[in-house]
Amino acid sequence: MGLQGAFASISTLVSVNAAFGGKPQDYAYRVGVGQSATQGAAAVAGVRATASAPRQTTNEKLGFIGGTGNMGSAIIRGLIETQAVSPSDILSSGRDREKLDRLSAETGCTVAADLATLCAEASTLFLCVKPAQCEAVLDSVAAITGGALETKRVISVAAGVPIATLERYLGRQRPEARHARVLRCMPNILVRFGHGVTGITPGNFASAEDVAWTERLLGHLGVATVVDEHLLDAVVAAAGSAPAFVFMFMEALTDAAVREGLPRQVARTFVVQTMSGAAQMAAREAKTHLGELRNRVESPGGTTIAGSCVLEESGFRRAVMAAAAAAAARSRSLGTHYT
Ligand SMILES: NC(=O)c1ccc[n+]([C@@H]2O[C@H](COP(=O)([O-])OP(=O)(O)OC[C@H]3O[C@@H](n4cnc5c(N)ncnc54)[C@H](OP(=O)(O)O)[C@@H]3O)[C@@H](O)[C@H]2O)c1
């Protein structure tokens, strides 16, 4: 499946929250193309399933390695704010004690004294470090646990580090740890507010229960869908990197509005509200082609079509597609690097 195909398939599964700032589990509903999200997912080659997001009832402890980073703290804060997990069930370890203490003060999560404490207490380890640090961290995890990882899930969010590599890192000194229950995820930063997208690929030794548990947990943070590993590069393009592209568009539109005379804060509010409203309209009218939604705003001879023509002449769509393709290509090349 090409990148566009992957975009199209994943875009049929949209979880919408009625209001930003609301509790997703209270308001969440799903939009499919004349079918449930699960049916929609099943109909798509390569995308195997999706989960609804009932309130999480796990009493398990979640351990975050790299919990103070952008992605680690987004997941922690998202899980706490959506009430998916109690702060007392979240532990974080890392190198910088000051940052860990700040995270703990802000969220109520616990600072693990060290990696050994984290590994001893948590039944799920979230690996939220940069790809280049995965090898050293997983080596330490295998050494600390003596390779006895059968009672734990290891969930990596590292871009471009393949499952086989994660399993190999774990098993290098401790061959038995090669059989750890690894899952690889590609979330985007919007998990922070329960509006994220996460692609999930189970490793070779993760059970069906591990997959369902992970989908349920991350489903609290937006859409969480199981995809084949080769599609995670497309998830990077469509979701992982996409918030940055959207922010760039919003920034440009805000500048343009300021140029036309609106005060910056007003311009920003209008742009943010318009983006949010447009996203919700596209989600609610999921059966309607996006081009048709656009046409509803473009009156013949009017203002919008004048602007749309400039976007076309400037190669807007071509630029967006090239940017997404570049993100996916970079993810693939990281994968090759870490193979
Ligand atoms: N940012 C995104 O939008 C995004 C999206 C999808 C996936 N990801 C993935 O998420 C991962 C983290 O990215 P990020 O943007 O969150 O990076 P980041 O902000 O730099 O965070 C990295 C975290 O790892 C910790 N860390 C580094 N080396 C460590 C070690 N040896 N032991 C324990 N902790 C260590 C850092 O702690 P110190 O500060 O104390 O060193 C920090 O908490 C990456 O693999 C990335 O591919 C990110």
Ligand as a Chemical Component Dictionary entry (heavy atoms), coordinates in Angstrom:
data_LIG
# 
_chem_comp.id                   LIG 
_chem_comp.type                 NON-POLYMER 
_chem_comp.pdbx_formal_charge   0 
_chem_comp.three_letter_code    LIG 
# 
loop_
_chem_comp_atom.comp_id 
_chem_comp_atom.atom_id 
_chem_comp_atom.alt_atom_id 
_chem_comp_atom.type_symbol 
_chem_comp_atom.charge 
_chem_comp_atom.model_Cartn_x 
_chem_comp_atom.model_Cartn_y 
_chem_comp_atom.model_Cartn_z 
_chem_comp_atom.pdbx_ordinal 
LIG N1  N1  N 0  8.458  14.262 19.925 1  
LIG C1  C1  C 0  7.556  13.651 19.175 2  
LIG O1  O1  O 0  6.595  14.269 18.687 3  
LIG C2  C2  C 0  7.670  12.163 18.901 4  
LIG C3  C3  C 0  6.696  11.527 18.101 5  
LIG C4  C4  C 0  6.779  10.150 17.919 6  
LIG C5  C5  C 0  7.811  9.422  18.478 7  
LIG N2  N2  N 1  8.762  10.067 19.215 8  
LIG C6  C6  C 0  9.867  9.270  19.774 9  
LIG O2  O2  O 0  9.921  9.498  21.152 10 
LIG C7  C7  C 0  11.273 9.320  21.598 11 
LIG C8  C8  C 0  11.642 10.503 22.475 12 
LIG O3  O3  O 0  11.563 11.684 21.716 13 
LIG P1  P1  P 0  11.402 13.079 22.441 14 
LIG O4  O4  O 0  11.071 14.058 21.400 15 
LIG O5  O5  O -1 10.510 12.928 23.623 16 
LIG O6  O6  O 0  12.916 13.301 22.956 17 
LIG P2  P2  P 0  13.420 14.127 24.223 18 
LIG O7  O7  O 0  12.484 15.231 24.534 19 
LIG O8  O8  O 0  14.851 14.449 23.970 20 
LIG O9  O9  O 0  13.330 13.086 25.436 21 
LIG C9  C9  C 0  14.236 12.034 25.585 22 
LIG C10 C10 C 0  14.112 11.499 26.998 23 
LIG O10 O10 O 0  15.012 10.414 27.152 24 
LIG C11 C11 C 0  15.731 10.590 28.377 25 
LIG N3  N3  N 0  16.998 9.871  28.261 26 
LIG C12 C12 C 0  17.988 10.064 27.386 27 
LIG N4  N4  N 0  18.963 9.162  27.567 28 
LIG C13 C13 C 0  18.571 8.372  28.589 29 
LIG C14 C14 C 0  19.139 7.268  29.260 30 
LIG N5  N5  N 0  20.331 6.782  28.889 31 
LIG N6  N6  N 0  18.448 6.699  30.263 32 
LIG C15 C15 C 0  17.228 7.181  30.636 33 
LIG N7  N7  N 0  16.639 8.228  30.045 34 
LIG C16 C16 C 0  17.310 8.817  29.037 35 
LIG C17 C17 C 0  15.875 12.089 28.494 36 
LIG O11 O11 O 0  16.170 12.445 29.814 37 
LIG P3  P3  P 0  17.282 13.583 30.109 38 
LIG O12 O12 O 0  16.697 14.862 29.636 39 
LIG O13 O13 O 0  17.436 13.491 31.584 40 
LIG O14 O14 O 0  18.509 13.188 29.342 41 
LIG C18 C18 C 0  14.475 12.526 28.076 42 
LIG O15 O15 O 0  13.575 12.365 29.162 43 
LIG C19 C19 C 0  12.157 9.238  20.354 44 
LIG O16 O16 O 0  12.600 7.932  20.164 45 
LIG C20 C20 C 0  11.241 9.680  19.231 46 
LIG O17 O17 O 0  11.531 9.011  18.028 47 
LIG C21 C21 C 0  8.716  11.418 19.448 48 
# 
loop_
_chem_comp_bond.comp_id 
_chem_comp_bond.atom_id_1 
_chem_comp_bond.atom_id_2 
_chem_comp_bond.value_order 
_chem_comp_bond.pdbx_ordinal 
LIG N1  C1  SING 1  
LIG C1  O1  DOUB 2  
LIG C1  C2  SING 3  
LIG C2  C3  SING 4  
LIG C2  C21 DOUB 5  
LIG C3  C4  DOUB 6  
LIG C4  C5  SING 7  
LIG C5  N2  DOUB 8  
LIG N2  C6  SING 9  
LIG N2  C21 SING 10 
LIG C6  O2  SING 11 
LIG C6  C20 SING 12 
LIG O2  C7  SING 13 
LIG C7  C8  SING 14 
LIG C7  C19 SING 15 
LIG C8  O3  SING 16 
LIG O3  P1  SING 17 
LIG P1  O4  DOUB 18 
LIG P1  O5  SING 19 
LIG P1  O6  SING 20 
LIG O6  P2  SING 21 
LIG P2  O7  DOUB 22 
LIG P2  O8  SING 23 
LIG P2  O9  SING 24 
LIG O9  C9  SING 25 
LIG C9  C10 SING 26 
LIG C10 O10 SING 27 
LIG C10 C18 SING 28 
LIG O10 C11 SING 29 
LIG C11 N3  SING 30 
LIG C11 C17 SING 31 
LIG N3  C12 SING 32 
LIG N3  C16 SING 33 
LIG C12 N4  DOUB 34 
LIG N4  C13 SING 35 
LIG C13 C14 SING 36 
LIG C13 C16 DOUB 37 
LIG C14 N5  SING 38 
LIG C14 N6  DOUB 39 
LIG N6  C15 SING 40 
LIG C15 N7  DOUB 41 
LIG N7  C16 SING 42 
LIG C17 O11 SING 43 
LIG C17 C18 SING 44 
LIG O11 P3  SING 45 
LIG P3  O12 DOUB 46 
LIG P3  O13 SING 47 
LIG P3  O14 SING 48 
LIG C18 O15 SING 49 
LIG C19 O16 SING 50 
LIG C19 C20 SING 51 
LIG C20 O17 SING 52 
# 
